Amino acid sequence: MLNLLLVEDNMDLASGIVDYFLLNDMQCDHACNGISGLNLINKNNYQVILLDLNLPQMDGLELCQNIREQGIDTPIIMLTARDSLADKIKGFNAGADDYLVKPFEMDELVVRVQALSRRRSGQMKSLEIGQTKLNFFDKTVYCNDQLLKLSPTAFNILDLLMRNSPNAVSRNLLLHHVWGDATPDSNCLKVHIHYLRKRLDTVSQSELLQTVKGYGFAFKV
């Protein structure tokens, strides 16, 4: 069952959407303002977030920007009565993945949610944990304000580890994430982990990349 979040201040519309999602085997939490929505996002994991543009306390654009600045890559659909090109551009620039103009057909909303739930957002600009920051536009990594020169493979490994931090990631998942079906031998991953740990250790006073014996690796601050 998909777990969704709807941030919408129109209670009648919100009730209808939540009920319709349940009929389609989707669980949907609801917040009636931007601050409440942000609190739920920081406490729960959602497959898709649906944001009204005109929200009290924190509007949809500001909430969307806040989500992306935190490094959250959950797909976002903007729900709004504004249908101009300029409004749509503002939504996409804020980090939205899709845009649905009110009034809309419930079946179309369900189809769009299902499509977005199968991927993570490409709108996330950066991911930051402690003093380590990944920039996805230019594929750079900074740790303690120092630029780390990483190979593309090391960047992909660090990306996955930071997205799951502080939880550990198994060796098998790392192998599949980086190399897909063309899985190399385990020594290849070992070499890249050694390379990545060495780069991080040169600029960090603590051990950020940790080995979880018999399982995999974890990025912990």
C-alpha positions in Angstrom: 0.0 0.0 0.0 1.3 3.4 -1.0 1.8 5.9 1.9 1.0 9.5 0.8 0.7 12.9 2.3 -1.9 15.5 1.2 -1.4 19.1 2.4 -4.7 20.9 1.6 -6.7 23.5 3.5 -10.0 22.8 1.7 -11.4 20.2 4.1 -14.2 19.0 1.7 -11.7 18.4 -1.1 -9.1 16.8 1.2 -11.7 14.4 2.6 -12.8 13.4 -0.9 -9.2 12.8 -2.0 -8.3 10.8 1.1 -11.4 8.6 0.7 -10.7 8.0 -3.0 -7.2 7.0 -2.3 -8.4 4.5 0.2 -10.7 3.0 -2.4 -7.6 2.5 -4.5 -5.5 0.9 -1.8 -3.6 4.0 -0.9 -3.0 5.3 2.7 -3.1 9.1 2.8 -2.2 11.4 5.8 -3.6 14.9 5.7 -2.4 18.3 6.9 -4.4 21.5 6.6 -1.5 23.9 6.7 2.2 24.1 5.6 3.7 23.8 9.1 1.7 20.7 10.0 2.6 19.2 6.7 6.3 19.9 7.3 6.1 18.2 10.7 4.5 15.1 9.2 7.2 15.0 6.5 10.0 15.1 9.0 8.4 12.3 11.0 7.3 9.9 8.3 8.4 8.4 5.0 6.0 9.0 2.1 6.1 7.7 -1.5 4.4 10.9 -2.9 3.5 14.3 -1.4 0.6 16.4 -2.7 0.7 20.1 -2.0 -1.9 22.8 -2.4 -0.3 26.1 -3.5 -2.3 28.4 -1.3 -1.7 27.1 2.2 -1.9 29.0 5.6 1.2 29.5 7.8 3.5 28.3 5.0 2.4 28.2 1.3 3.0 25.4 -1.0 6.0 26.9 -2.8 7.8 27.6 0.5 7.0 24.2 1.8 8.3 22.6 -1.4 11.5 24.5 -1.3 12.0 23.6 2.4 11.5 19.9 1.6 14.2 20.0 -1.2 16.6 22.0 0.9 16.5 19.2 3.5 17.6 16.8 0.9 14.2 15.0 0.8 13.7 13.4 -2.7 10.1 12.3 -2.3 8.1 13.2 -5.5 5.8 16.2 -5.2 2.6 17.0 -7.0 1.4 20.6 -6.9 -2.5 20.9 -6.7 -3.6 24.4 -7.6 -6.3 26.5 -9.3 -3.5 28.6 -10.9 -3.1 27.4 -14.5 -0.8 30.0 -16.1 2.6 29.0 -17.5 4.3 31.4 -15.1 2.7 29.7 -12.1 3.7 26.2 -13.3 7.3 27.4 -13.8 7.4 28.7 -10.2 6.2 25.3 -9.0 8.8 23.4 -10.9 11.5 25.8 -9.9 10.5 25.3 -6.2 11.1 21.5 -6.7 7.8 20.1 -7.8 7.7 17.1 -10.1 4.2 17.4 -11.4 1.4 20.0 -11.6 -2.3 19.3 -11.5 -4.8 22.1 -12.0 -8.1 22.2 -10.1 -10.7 20.9 -10.7 -9.2 17.6 -11.8 -10.5 14.0 -12.3 -9.7 11.7 -9.3 -8.7 8.9 -11.7 -6.1 11.2 -13.3 -4.7 12.1 -9.8 -4.5 8.4 -8.9 -2.6 7.6 -12.2 -0.1 10.4 -11.6 0.5 9.4 -8.0 1.1 5.8 -9.1 3.5 6.9 -11.8 5.5 9.2 -9.5 5.6 6.6 -6.7 7.8 4.4 -8.8 10.7 6.8 -8.8 12.5 9.3 -6.6 12.4 12.9 -7.5 15.0 14.4 -9.8 14.4 17.8 -8.3 16.5 17.3 -5.3 19.5 19.7 -5.6 21.6 18.6 -2.7 21.9 16.3 0.3 23.5 17.4 3.5 24.3 15.5 6.7 26.5 17.1 9.3 29.4 18.8 7.5 29.1 16.6 4.4 27.1 17.9 1.4 26.4 16.4 -2.0 25.5 18.6 -4.9 23.6 16.6 -7.5 23.8 19.2 -10.3 27.6 19.3 -10.6 28.3 16.0 -8.7 30.5 17.6 -6.1 31.1 16.7 -2.5 32.1 19.1 0.3 33.1 17.9 3.8 34.1 20.5 6.4 34.0 23.1 3.6 36.6 21.2 1.6 36.0 19.9 -1.9 36.5 16.1 -2.2 37.6 14.7 -5.5 35.6 11.6 -5.9 35.1 9.2 -8.8 31.6 8.8 -10.2 31.4 5.4 -8.6 32.4 6.7 -5.2 29.9 9.5 -5.5 27.1 7.0 -6.2 28.1 4.9 -3.2 28.2 7.9 -0.9 24.9 9.1 -2.3 23.2 5.8 -1.3 24.9 5.7 2.1 23.9 9.2 3.0 20.3 8.7 1.8 20.0 5.8 4.3 22.0 7.4 7.1 22.3 6.5 9.9 21.1 3.0 8.9 23.5 0.6 7.3 23.3 -0.5 3.7 24.0 -4.1 2.7 26.8 -5.0 0.4 24.3 -6.6 -2.0 22.3 -3.4 -2.2 25.4 -1.3 -2.8 26.5 -3.6 -5.6 23.1 -3.5 -7.3 22.7 0.2 -6.8 26.0 1.1 -8.4 26.5 -1.6 -11.0 23.0 -3.0 -11.6 22.9 -6.4 -13.1 26.5 -6.2 -14.2 27.6 -7.0 -10.6 31.4 -7.1 -10.2 33.3 -9.2 -7.7 33.2 -8.1 -4.0 36.8 -6.9 -4.2 35.7 -4.1 -6.5 33.3 -2.7 -3.9 36.0 -3.2 -1.3 38.4 -1.0 -3.3 35.9 1.8 -3.8 34.9 1.8 -0.2 38.6 2.0 0.8 39.0 4.9 -1.6 35.9 6.7 -0.3 36.8 6.2 3.3 40.3 7.5 2.7 39.0 10.7 1.1 36.5 11.3 3.9 39.1 10.7 6.6 41.5 13.3 5.2 39.0 16.1 6.0 37.0 14.7 8.9 38.0 14.3 12.5 35.6 11.4 13.0 35.0 8.2 11.1 32.1 8.9 8.9 32.1 5.7 6.8 31.7 2.7 9.1 31.8 -1.0 8.4 29.0 -3.1 9.8 30.6 -6.5 10.2 28.9 -9.3 8.2 26.4 -6.9 6.6 27.6 -3.7 4.9 28.4 -0.1 5.5 26.9 3.0 7.2 27.4 6.7 7.0 27.1 8.1 10.5 27.9 11.6 12.0 
